[in-house]
């Protein structure tokens, strides 16, 4: 059974197999566009600040 997913960039169908070496992206182009977004800090992973962490304790 092969898993199907959508490219996070362009939404084309991608199979989780060796036929798609850039998975989960459909191509190297989509992969590099996404990498460029991270490099330009367009994306971020939220973290708790020290004051937020104190509230949880």
PDBQT receptor file of N, H, CA, C and O in Angstrom, charges set to zero:
ATOM      1  N   UNK A   1       0.840  -1.188   0.000  1.00  0.00    +0.000 N 
ATOM      2  CA  UNK A   1       0.000   0.000   0.000  1.00  0.00    +0.000 C 
ATOM      3  C   UNK A   1       0.880   1.244   0.000  1.00  0.00    +0.000 C 
ATOM      4  O   UNK A   1       1.807   1.348   0.803  1.00  0.00    +0.000 OA
ATOM      5  N   UNK A   2       0.600   2.174  -0.881  1.00  0.00    +0.000 N 
ATOM      6  H   UNK A   2      -0.153   2.090  -1.533  1.00  0.00    +0.000 HD
ATOM      7  CA  UNK A   2       1.363   3.407  -0.997  1.00  0.00    +0.000 C 
ATOM      8  C   UNK A   2       0.539   4.559  -0.436  1.00  0.00    +0.000 C 
ATOM      9  O   UNK A   2      -0.658   4.670  -0.704  1.00  0.00    +0.000 OA
ATOM     10  N   UNK A   3       1.177   5.395   0.325  1.00  0.00    +0.000 N 
ATOM     11  H   UNK A   3       2.149   5.305   0.543  1.00  0.00    +0.000 HD
ATOM     12  CA  UNK A   3       0.501   6.534   0.926  1.00  0.00    +0.000 C 
ATOM     13  C   UNK A   3       0.496   7.710  -0.044  1.00  0.00    +0.000 C 
ATOM     14  O   UNK A   3       1.524   8.040  -0.637  1.00  0.00    +0.000 OA
ATOM     15  N   UNK A   4      -0.646   8.330  -0.200  1.00  0.00    +0.000 N 
ATOM     16  H   UNK A   4      -1.481   8.062   0.281  1.00  0.00    +0.000 HD
ATOM     17  CA  UNK A   4      -0.780   9.534  -1.018  1.00  0.00    +0.000 C 
ATOM     18  C   UNK A   4      -0.900  10.742  -0.103  1.00  0.00    +0.000 C 
ATOM     19  O   UNK A   4      -1.575  10.691   0.926  1.00  0.00    +0.000 OA
ATOM     20  N   UNK A   5      -0.244  11.820  -0.483  1.00  0.00    +0.000 N 
ATOM     21  H   UNK A   5       0.304  11.861  -1.319  1.00  0.00    +0.000 HD
ATOM     22  CA  UNK A   5      -0.359  13.067   0.259  1.00  0.00    +0.000 C 
ATOM     23  C   UNK A   5      -0.280  14.212  -0.720  1.00  0.00    +0.000 C 
ATOM     24  O   UNK A   5      -0.031  14.004  -1.907  1.00  0.00    +0.000 OA
ATOM     25  N   UNK A   6      -0.489  15.411  -0.235  1.00  0.00    +0.000 N 
ATOM     26  H   UNK A   6      -0.692  15.579   0.730  1.00  0.00    +0.000 HD
ATOM     27  CA  UNK A   6      -0.426  16.594  -1.079  1.00  0.00    +0.000 C 
ATOM     28  C   UNK A   6       0.856  17.349  -0.785  1.00  0.00    +0.000 C 
ATOM     29  O   UNK A   6       1.278  17.459   0.366  1.00  0.00    +0.000 OA
ATOM     30  N   UNK A   7       1.469  17.866  -1.838  1.00  0.00    +0.000 N 
ATOM     31  H   UNK A   7       1.126  17.777  -2.773  1.00  0.00    +0.000 HD
ATOM     32  CA  UNK A   7       2.654  18.706  -1.684  1.00  0.00    +0.000 C 
ATOM     33  C   UNK A   7       2.258  19.902  -0.817  1.00  0.00    +0.000 C 
ATOM     34  O   UNK A   7       1.262  20.565  -1.107  1.00  0.00    +0.000 OA
ATOM     35  N   UNK A   8       3.020  20.189   0.240  1.00  0.00    +0.000 N 
ATOM     36  H   UNK A   8       3.829  19.651   0.475  1.00  0.00    +0.000 HD
ATOM     37  CA  UNK A   8       2.669  21.319   1.114  1.00  0.00    +0.000 C 
ATOM     38  C   UNK A   8       2.697  22.668   0.389  1.00  0.00    +0.000 C 
ATOM     39  O   UNK A   8       2.073  23.628   0.840  1.00  0.00    +0.000 OA
ATOM     40  N   UNK A   9       3.410  22.739  -0.717  1.00  0.00    +0.000 N 
ATOM     41  H   UNK A   9       3.917  21.959  -1.083  1.00  0.00    +0.000 HD
ATOM     42  CA  UNK A   9       3.561  23.997  -1.439  1.00  0.00    +0.000 C 
ATOM     43  C   UNK A   9       2.478  24.203  -2.499  1.00  0.00    +0.000 C 
ATOM     44  O   UNK A   9       1.773  25.211  -2.477  1.00  0.00    +0.000 OA
ATOM     45  N   UNK A  10       2.344  23.242  -3.435  1.00  0.00    +0.000 N 
ATOM     46  H   UNK A  10       2.917  22.423  -3.453  1.00  0.00    +0.000 HD
ATOM     47  CA  UNK A  10       1.444  23.437  -4.578  1.00  0.00    +0.000 C 
ATOM     48  C   UNK A  10       0.209  22.547  -4.552  1.00  0.00    +0.000 C 
ATOM     49  O   UNK A  10      -0.674  22.688  -5.398  1.00  0.00    +0.000 OA
ATOM     50  N   UNK A  11       0.140  21.630  -3.589  1.00  0.00    +0.000 N 
ATOM     51  H   UNK A  11       0.858  21.515  -2.902  1.00  0.00    +0.000 HD
ATOM     52  CA  UNK A  11      -1.010  20.747  -3.386  1.00  0.00    +0.000 C 
ATOM     53  C   UNK A  11      -1.163  19.643  -4.438  1.00  0.00    +0.000 C 
ATOM     54  O   UNK A  11      -2.222  19.019  -4.506  1.00  0.00    +0.000 OA
ATOM     55  N   UNK A  12      -0.129  19.381  -5.266  1.00  0.00    +0.000 N 
ATOM     56  H   UNK A  12       0.731  19.889  -5.210  1.00  0.00    +0.000 HD
ATOM     57  CA  UNK A  12      -0.176  18.250  -6.187  1.00  0.00    +0.000 C 
ATOM     58  C   UNK A  12      -0.099  16.956  -5.388  1.00  0.00    +0.000 C 
ATOM     59  O   UNK A  12       0.462  16.929  -4.293  1.00  0.00    +0.000 OA
ATOM     60  N   UNK A  13      -0.661  15.889  -5.934  1.00  0.00    +0.000 N 
ATOM     61  H   UNK A  13      -1.117  15.910  -6.823  1.00  0.00    +0.000 HD
ATOM     62  CA  UNK A  13      -0.623  14.592  -5.268  1.00  0.00    +0.000 C 
ATOM     63  C   UNK A  13       0.775  14.004  -5.364  1.00  0.00    +0.000 C 
ATOM     64  O   UNK A  13       1.388  14.000  -6.431  1.00  0.00    +0.000 OA
ATOM     65  N   UNK A  14       1.269  13.511  -4.243  1.00  0.00    +0.000 N 
ATOM     66  H   UNK A  14       0.771  13.515  -3.376  1.00  0.00    +0.000 HD
ATOM     67  CA  UNK A  14       2.595  12.906  -4.156  1.00  0.00    +0.000 C 
ATOM     68  C   UNK A  14       2.432  11.527  -3.528  1.00  0.00    +0.000 C 
ATOM     69  O   UNK A  14       1.699  11.362  -2.552  1.00  0.00    +0.000 OA
ATOM     70  N   UNK A  15       3.116  10.544  -4.089  1.00  0.00    +0.000 N 
ATOM     71  H   UNK A  15       3.711  10.678  -4.882  1.00  0.00    +0.000 HD
ATOM     72  CA  UNK A  15       3.127   9.216  -3.504  1.00  0.00    +0.000 C 
ATOM     73  C   UNK A  15       4.341   9.086  -2.602  1.00  0.00    +0.000 C 
ATOM     74  O   UNK A  15       5.427   9.551  -2.949  1.00  0.00    +0.000 OA
ATOM     75  N   UNK A  16       4.167   8.464  -1.460  1.00  0.00    +0.000 N 
ATOM     76  H   UNK A  16       3.285   8.086  -1.178  1.00  0.00    +0.000 HD
ATOM     77  CA  UNK A  16       5.283   8.271  -0.533  1.00  0.00    +0.000 C 
ATOM     78  C   UNK A  16       6.065   7.054  -1.016  1.00  0.00    +0.000 C 
ATOM     79  O   UNK A  16       5.911   5.946  -0.501  1.00  0.00    +0.000 OA
ATOM     80  N   UNK A  17       6.916   7.294  -2.028  1.00  0.00    +0.000 N 
ATOM     81  H   UNK A  17       7.041   8.194  -2.446  1.00  0.00    +0.000 HD
ATOM     82  CA  UNK A  17       7.712   6.219  -2.615  1.00  0.00    +0.000 C 
ATOM     83  C   UNK A  17       9.009   6.808  -3.156  1.00  0.00    +0.000 C 
ATOM     84  O   UNK A  17       9.213   8.022  -3.141  1.00  0.00    +0.000 OA
ATOM     85  N   UNK A  18       9.872   5.929  -3.630  1.00  0.00    +0.000 N 
ATOM     86  H   UNK A  18       9.706   4.943  -3.642  1.00  0.00    +0.000 HD
ATOM     87  CA  UNK A  18      11.157   6.374  -4.182  1.00  0.00    +0.000 C 
ATOM     88  C   UNK A  18      10.995   7.145  -5.492  1.00  0.00    +0.000 C 
ATOM     89  O   UNK A  18      11.943   7.781  -5.952  1.00  0.00    +0.000 OA
ATOM     90  N   UNK A  19       9.816   7.096  -6.093  1.00  0.00    +0.000 N 
ATOM     91  H   UNK A  19       9.046   6.580  -5.720  1.00  0.00    +0.000 HD
ATOM     92  CA  UNK A  19       9.564   7.862  -7.317  1.00  0.00    +0.000 C 
ATOM     93  C   UNK A  19       9.544   9.366  -7.040  1.00  0.00    +0.000 C 
ATOM     94  O   UNK A  19       9.710  10.173  -7.955  1.00  0.00    +0.000 OA
ATOM     95  N   UNK A  20       9.343   9.729  -5.798  1.00  0.00    +0.000 N 
ATOM     96  H   UNK A  20       9.208   9.074  -5.055  1.00  0.00    +0.000 HD
ATOM     97  CA  UNK A  20       9.301  11.139  -5.386  1.00  0.00    +0.000 C 
ATOM     98  C   UNK A  20      10.401  11.385  -4.356  1.00  0.00    +0.000 C 
ATOM     99  O   UNK A  20      10.132  11.378  -3.155  1.00  0.00    +0.000 OA
ATOM    100  N   UNK A  21      11.627  11.602  -4.806  1.00  0.00    +0.000 N 
ATOM    101  H   UNK A  21      11.846  11.608  -5.782  1.00  0.00    +0.000 HD
ATOM    102  CA  UNK A  21      12.744  11.746  -3.862  1.00  0.00    +0.000 C 
ATOM    103  C   UNK A  21      12.679  13.012  -3.002  1.00  0.00    +0.000 C 
ATOM    104  O   UNK A  21      13.386  13.111  -1.999  1.00  0.00    +0.000 OA
ATOM    105  N   UNK A  22      11.848  13.969  -3.381  1.00  0.00    +0.000 N 
ATOM    106  H   UNK A  22      11.274  13.888  -4.196  1.00  0.00    +0.000 HD
ATOM    107  CA  UNK A  22      11.749  15.225  -2.619  1.00  0.00    +0.000 C 
ATOM    108  C   UNK A  22      10.541  15.249  -1.703  1.00  0.00    +0.000 C 
ATOM    109  O   UNK A  22      10.156  16.305  -1.202  1.00  0.00    +0.000 OA
ATOM    110  N   UNK A  23       9.931  14.062  -1.479  1.00  0.00    +0.000 N 
ATOM    111  H   UNK A  23      10.244  13.204  -1.886  1.00  0.00    +0.000 HD
ATOM    112  CA  UNK A  23       8.729  13.983  -0.656  1.00  0.00    +0.000 C 
ATOM    113  C   UNK A  23       8.960  14.596   0.717  1.00  0.00    +0.000 C 
ATOM    114  O   UNK A  23      10.054  14.417   1.253  1.00  0.00    +0.000 OA
ATOM    115  N   UNK A  24       8.047  15.283   1.308  1.00  0.00    +0.000 N 
ATOM    116  H   UNK A  24       7.159  15.428   0.872  1.00  0.00    +0.000 HD
ATOM    117  CA  UNK A  24       6.636  15.365   0.940  1.00  0.00    +0.000 C 
ATOM    118  C   UNK A  24       6.352  16.364  -0.185  1.00  0.00    +0.000 C 
ATOM    119  O   UNK A  24       5.192  16.598  -0.522  1.00  0.00    +0.000 OA
ATOM    120  N   UNK A  25       7.391  16.949  -0.763  1.00  0.00    +0.000 N 
ATOM    121  H   UNK A  25       8.334  16.759  -0.489  1.00  0.00    +0.000 HD
ATOM    122  CA  UNK A  25       7.199  17.890  -1.861  1.00  0.00    +0.000 C 
ATOM    123  C   UNK A  25       7.161  17.138  -3.181  1.00  0.00    +0.000 C 
ATOM    124  O   UNK A  25       7.708  16.040  -3.287  1.00  0.00    +0.000 OA
ATOM    125  N   UNK A  26       6.517  17.722  -4.191  1.00  0.00    +0.000 N 
ATOM    126  H   UNK A  26       6.072  18.614  -4.104  1.00  0.00    +0.000 HD
ATOM    127  CA  UNK A  26       6.404  17.059  -5.489  1.00  0.00    +0.000 C 
ATOM    128  C   UNK A  26       7.659  17.216  -6.326  1.00  0.00    +0.000 C 
ATOM    129  O   UNK A  26       7.903  16.423  -7.235  1.00  0.00    +0.000 OA
ATOM    130  N   UNK A  27       8.460  18.237  -6.026  1.00  0.00    +0.000 N 
ATOM    131  H   UNK A  27       8.262  18.881  -5.287  1.00  0.00    +0.000 HD
ATOM    132  CA  UNK A  27       9.644  18.505  -6.838  1.00  0.00    +0.000 C 
ATOM    133  C   UNK A  27      10.698  19.242  -6.014  1.00  0.00    +0.000 C 
ATOM    134  O   UNK A  27      10.438  19.712  -4.906  1.00  0.00    +0.000 OA
ATOM    135  N   UNK A  28      11.881  19.326  -6.586  1.00  0.00    +0.000 N 
ATOM    136  H   UNK A  28      12.093  18.944  -7.486  1.00  0.00    +0.000 HD
ATOM    137  CA  UNK A  28      12.955  20.077  -5.929  1.00  0.00    +0.000 C 
ATOM    138  C   UNK A  28      12.591  21.557  -5.853  1.00  0.00    +0.000 C 
ATOM    139  O   UNK A  28      12.949  22.236  -4.891  1.00  0.00    +0.000 OA
ATOM    140  N   UNK A  29      11.882  22.057  -6.861  1.00  0.00    +0.000 N 
ATOM    141  H   UNK A  29      11.591  21.505  -7.643  1.00  0.00    +0.000 HD
ATOM    142  CA  UNK A  29      11.479  23.458  -6.880  1.00  0.00    +0.000 C 
ATOM    143  C   UNK A  29      10.612  23.801  -5.669  1.00  0.00    +0.000 C 
ATOM    144  O   UNK A  29      10.869  24.782  -4.972  1.00  0.00    +0.000 OA
ATOM    145  N   UNK A  30       9.585  22.987  -5.424  1.00  0.00    +0.000 N 
ATOM    146  H   UNK A  30       9.376  22.189  -5.991  1.00  0.00    +0.000 HD
ATOM    147  CA  UNK A  30       8.711  23.236  -4.273  1.00  0.00    +0.000 C 
ATOM    148  C   UNK A  30       9.488  23.114  -2.962  1.00  0.00    +0.000 C 
ATOM    149  O   UNK A  30       9.254  23.873  -2.021  1.00  0.00    +0.000 OA
ATOM    150  N   UNK A  31      10.407  22.161  -2.908  1.00  0.00    +0.000 N 
ATOM    151  H   UNK A  31      10.597  21.545  -3.672  1.00  0.00    +0.000 HD
ATOM    152  CA  UNK A  31      11.216  21.976  -1.706  1.00  0.00    +0.000 C 
ATOM    153  C   UNK A  31      12.081  23.211  -1.436  1.00  0.00    +0.000 C 
ATOM    154  O   UNK A  31      12.190  23.655  -0.293  1.00  0.00    +0.000 OA
ATOM    155  N   UNK A  32      12.697  23.764  -2.487  1.00  0.00    +0.000 N 
ATOM    156  H   UNK A  32      12.609  23.403  -3.415  1.00  0.00    +0.000 HD
ATOM    157  CA  UNK A  32      13.560  24.930  -2.321  1.00  0.00    +0.000 C 
ATOM    158  C   UNK A  32      12.767  26.193  -1.999  1.00  0.00    +0.000 C 
ATOM    159  O   UNK A  32      13.239  27.042  -1.243  1.00  0.00    +0.000 OA
ATOM    160  N   UNK A  33      11.577  26.325  -2.561  1.00  0.00    +0.000 N 
ATOM    161  H   UNK A  33      11.194  25.635  -3.176  1.00  0.00    +0.000 HD
ATOM    162  CA  UNK A  33      10.724  27.474  -2.221  1.00  0.00    +0.000 C 
ATOM    163  C   UNK A  33      10.394  27.444  -0.733  1.00  0.00    +0.000 C 
ATOM    164  O   UNK A  33      10.444  28.476  -0.063  1.00  0.00    +0.000 OA
ATOM    165  N   UNK A  34      10.055  26.261  -0.214  1.00  0.00    +0.000 N 
ATOM    166  H   UNK A  34      10.013  25.423  -0.759  1.00  0.00    +0.000 HD
ATOM    167  CA  UNK A  34       9.743  26.121   1.205  1.00  0.00    +0.000 C 
ATOM    168  C   UNK A  34      10.971  26.416   2.067  1.00  0.00    +0.000 C 
ATOM    169  O   UNK A  34      10.872  27.108   3.080  1.00  0.00    +0.000 OA
ATOM    170  N   UNK A  35      12.117  25.890   1.664  1.00  0.00    +0.000 N 
ATOM    171  H   UNK A  35      12.197  25.328   0.841  1.00  0.00    +0.000 HD
ATOM    172  CA  UNK A  35      13.354  26.154   2.411  1.00  0.00    +0.000 C 
ATOM    173  C   UNK A  35      13.661  27.647   2.441  1.00  0.00    +0.000 C 
ATOM    174  O   UNK A  35      14.091  28.173   3.467  1.00  0.00    +0.000 OA
ATOM    175  N   UNK A  36      13.442  28.329   1.323  1.00  0.00    +0.000 N 
ATOM    176  H   UNK A  36      13.092  27.902   0.490  1.00  0.00    +0.000 HD
ATOM    177  CA  UNK A  36      13.651  29.773   1.275  1.00  0.00    +0.000 C 
ATOM    178  C   UNK A  36      12.742  30.519   2.238  1.00  0.00    +0.000 C 
ATOM    179  O   UNK A  36      13.149  31.518   2.830  1.00  0.00    +0.000 OA
ATOM    180  N   UNK A  37      11.512  30.039   2.397  1.00  0.00    +0.000 N 
ATOM    181  H   UNK A  37      11.182  29.228   1.915  1.00  0.00    +0.000 HD
ATOM    182  CA  UNK A  37      10.589  30.648   3.358  1.00  0.00    +0.000 C 
ATOM    183  C   UNK A  37      11.114  30.549   4.779  1.00  0.00    +0.000 C 
ATOM    184  O   UNK A  37      11.021  31.506   5.547  1.00  0.00    +0.000 OA
ATOM    185  N   UNK A  38      11.670  29.385   5.133  1.00  0.00    +0.000 N 
ATOM    186  H   UNK A  38      11.745  28.607   4.509  1.00  0.00    +0.000 HD
ATOM    187  CA  UNK A  38      12.259  29.226   6.470  1.00  0.00    +0.000 C 
ATOM    188  C   UNK A  38      13.480  30.128   6.620  1.00  0.00    +0.000 C 
ATOM    189  O   UNK A  38      13.668  30.744   7.670  1.00  0.00    +0.000 OA
ATOM    190  N   UNK A  39      14.318  30.214   5.572  1.00  0.00    +0.000 N 
ATOM    191  H   UNK A  39      14.165  29.714   4.720  1.00  0.00    +0.000 HD
ATOM    192  CA  UNK A  39      15.532  31.034   5.632  1.00  0.00    +0.000 C 
ATOM    193  C   UNK A  39      15.197  32.517   5.785  1.00  0.00    +0.000 C 
ATOM    194  O   UNK A  39      15.936  33.259   6.432  1.00  0.00    +0.000 OA
ATOM    195  N   UNK A  40      14.089  32.945   5.192  1.00  0.00    +0.000 N 
ATOM    196  H   UNK A  40      13.489  32.342   4.666  1.00  0.00    +0.000 HD
ATOM    197  CA  UNK A  40      13.672  34.346   5.298  1.00  0.00    +0.000 C 
ATOM    198  C   UNK A  40      12.782  34.595   6.518  1.00  0.00    +0.000 C 
ATOM    199  O   UNK A  40      12.230  35.682   6.682  1.00  0.00    +0.000 OA
ATOM    200  N   UNK A  41      12.650  33.583   7.363  1.00  0.00    +0.000 N 
ATOM    201  H   UNK A  41      13.099  32.699   7.230  1.00  0.00    +0.000 HD
ATOM    202  CA  UNK A  41      11.884  33.660   8.607  1.00  0.00    +0.000 C 
ATOM    203  C   UNK A  41      10.409  33.990   8.373  1.00  0.00    +0.000 C 
ATOM    204  O   UNK A  41       9.792  34.681   9.183  1.00  0.00    +0.000 OA
ATOM    205  N   UNK A  42       9.835  33.493   7.255  1.00  0.00    +0.000 N 
ATOM    206  H   UNK A  42      10.336  32.931   6.597  1.00  0.00    +0.000 HD
ATOM    207  CA  UNK A  42       8.401  33.654   7.023  1.00  0.00    +0.000 C 
ATOM    208  C   UNK A  42       7.609  32.661   7.872  1.00  0.00    +0.000 C 
ATOM    209  O   UNK A  42       6.427  32.876   8.142  1.00  0.00    +0.000 OA
ATOM    210  N   UNK A  43       8.255  31.584   8.289  1.00  0.00    +0.000 N 
ATOM    211  H   UNK A  43       9.215  31.410   8.070  1.00  0.00    +0.000 HD
ATOM    212  CA  UNK A  43       7.628  30.575   9.135  1.00  0.00    +0.000 C 
ATOM    213  C   UNK A  43       8.337  30.591  10.488  1.00  0.00    +0.000 C 
ATOM    214  O   UNK A  43       9.497  30.991  10.586  1.00  0.00    +0.000 OA
ATOM    215  N   UNK A  44       7.642  30.160  11.513  1.00  0.00    +0.000 N 
ATOM    216  H   UNK A  44       6.699  29.835  11.434  1.00  0.00    +0.000 HD
ATOM    217  CA  UNK A  44       8.276  30.046  12.825  1.00  0.00    +0.000 C 
ATOM    218  C   UNK A  44       7.550  28.984  13.638  1.00  0.00    +0.000 C 
ATOM    219  O   UNK A  44       6.388  28.668  13.384  1.00  0.00    +0.000 OA
ATOM    220  N   UNK A  45       8.241  28.456  14.594  1.00  0.00    +0.000 N 
ATOM    221  H   UNK A  45       9.185  28.713  14.801  1.00  0.00    +0.000 HD
ATOM    222  CA  UNK A  45       7.666  27.494  15.516  1.00  0.00    +0.000 C 
ATOM    223  C   UNK A  45       7.454  28.225  16.833  1.00  0.00    +0.000 C 
ATOM    224  O   UNK A  45       8.419  28.704  17.429  1.00  0.00    +0.000 OA
ATOM    225  N   UNK A  46       6.221  28.322  17.298  1.00  0.00    +0.000 N 
ATOM    226  H   UNK A  46       5.437  27.933  16.814  1.00  0.00    +0.000 HD
ATOM    227  CA  UNK A  46       5.965  29.069  18.534  1.00  0.00    +0.000 C 
ATOM    228  C   UNK A  46       6.594  28.380  19.741  1.00  0.00    +0.000 C 
ATOM    229  O   UNK A  46       6.572  27.155  19.860  1.00  0.00    +0.000 OA
ATOM    230  N   UNK A  47       7.150  29.190  20.627  1.00  0.00    +0.000 N 
ATOM    231  H   UNK A  47       7.168  30.185  20.530  1.00  0.00    +0.000 HD
ATOM    232  CA  UNK A  47       7.730  28.683  21.866  1.00  0.00    +0.000 C 
ATOM    233  C   UNK A  47       7.191  29.502  23.028  1.00  0.00    +0.000 C 
ATOM    234  O   UNK A  47       6.778  30.649  22.860  1.00  0.00    +0.000 OA
ATOM    235  N   UNK A  48       7.202  28.906  24.186  1.00  0.00    +0.000 N 
ATOM    236  H   UNK A  48       7.538  27.974  24.322  1.00  0.00    +0.000 HD
ATOM    237  CA  UNK A  48       6.782  29.626  25.379  1.00  0.00    +0.000 C 
ATOM    238  C   UNK A  48       7.921  30.508  25.871  1.00  0.00    +0.000 C 
ATOM    239  O   UNK A  48       9.070  30.070  25.922  1.00  0.00    +0.000 OA
ATOM    240  N   UNK A  49       7.609  31.738  26.230  1.00  0.00    +0.000 N 
ATOM    241  H   UNK A  49       6.675  32.093  26.189  1.00  0.00    +0.000 HD
ATOM    242  CA  UNK A  49       8.624  32.601  26.825  1.00  0.00    +0.000 C 
ATOM    243  C   UNK A  49       8.813  32.200  28.284  1.00  0.00    +0.000 C 
ATOM    244  O   UNK A  49       8.043  31.397  28.813  1.00  0.00    +0.000 OA
ATOM    245  N   UNK A  50       9.822  32.748  28.929  1.00  0.00    +0.000 N 
ATOM    246  H   UNK A  50      10.447  33.400  28.499  1.00  0.00    +0.000 HD
ATOM    247  CA  UNK A  50      10.076  32.411  30.335  1.00  0.00    +0.000 C 
ATOM    248  C   UNK A  50       8.892  32.767  31.219  1.00  0.00    +0.000 C 
ATOM    249  O   UNK A  50       8.590  32.042  32.167  1.00  0.00    +0.000 OA
ATOM    250  N   UNK A  51       8.213  33.879  30.921  1.00  0.00    +0.000 N 
ATOM    251  H   UNK A  51       8.459  34.468  30.151  1.00  0.00    +0.000 HD
ATOM    252  CA  UNK A  51       7.057  34.262  31.741  1.00  0.00    +0.000 C 
ATOM    253  C   UNK A  51       5.904  33.292  31.533  1.00  0.00    +0.000 C 
ATOM    254  O   UNK A  51       5.179  32.990  32.481  1.00  0.00    +0.000 OA
ATOM    255  N   UNK A  52       5.720  32.799  30.311  1.00  0.00    +0.000 N 
ATOM    256  H   UNK A  52       6.309  33.045  29.542  1.00  0.00    +0.000 HD
ATOM    257  CA  UNK A  52       4.674  31.806  30.057  1.00  0.00    +0.000 C 
ATOM    258  C   UNK A  52       4.974  30.498  30.809  1.00  0.00    +0.000 C 
ATOM    259  O   UNK A  52       4.067  29.867  31.353  1.00  0.00    +0.000 OA
ATOM    260  N   UNK A  53       6.243  30.105  30.834  1.00  0.00    +0.000 N 
ATOM    261  H   UNK A  53       6.979  30.618  30.392  1.00  0.00    +0.000 HD
ATOM    262  CA  UNK A  53       6.626  28.870  31.514  1.00  0.00    +0.000 C 
ATOM    263  C   UNK A  53       6.356  28.965  33.008  1.00  0.00    +0.000 C 
ATOM    264  O   UNK A  53       5.964  27.974  33.625  1.00  0.00    +0.000 OA
ATOM    265  N   UNK A  54       6.560  30.148  33.606  1.00  0.00    +0.000 N 
ATOM    266  H   UNK A  54       6.878  30.953  33.105  1.00  0.00    +0.000 HD
ATOM    267  CA  UNK A  54       6.312  30.327  35.033  1.00  0.00    +0.000 C 
ATOM    268  C   UNK A  54       4.832  30.168  35.350  1.00  0.00    +0.000 C 
ATOM    269  O   UNK A  54       4.478  29.652  36.410  1.00  0.00    +0.000 OA
ATOM    270  N   UNK A  55       3.958  30.610  34.438  1.00  0.00    +0.000 N 
ATOM    271  H   UNK A  55       4.245  31.030  33.577  1.00  0.00    +0.000 HD
ATOM    272  CA  UNK A  55       2.521  30.484  34.658  1.00  0.00    +0.000 C 
ATOM    273  C   UNK A  55       2.073  29.027  34.675  1.00  0.00    +0.000 C 
ATOM    274  O   UNK A  55       1.081  28.697  35.325  1.00  0.00    +0.000 OA
ATOM    275  N   UNK A  56       2.784  28.156  33.974  1.00  0.00    +0.000 N 
ATOM    276  H   UNK A  56       3.590  28.424  33.446  1.00  0.00    +0.000 HD
ATOM    277  CA  UNK A  56       2.423  26.749  33.895  1.00  0.00    +0.000 C 
ATOM    278  C   UNK A  56       2.877  25.983  35.132  1.00  0.00    +0.000 C 
ATOM    279  O   UNK A  56       2.377  24.888  35.387  1.00  0.00    +0.000 OA
ATOM    280  N   UNK A  57       3.788  26.519  35.886  1.00  0.00    +0.000 N 
ATOM    281  H   UNK A  57       4.194  27.409  35.679  1.00  0.00    +0.000 HD
ATOM    282  CA  UNK A  57       4.312  25.814  37.071  1.00  0.00    +0.000 C 
ATOM    283  C   UNK A  57       3.417  25.972  38.266  1.00  0.00    +0.000 C 
ATOM    284  O   UNK A  57       3.717  25.441  39.336  1.00  0.00    +0.000 OA
TER     285      UNK A  57
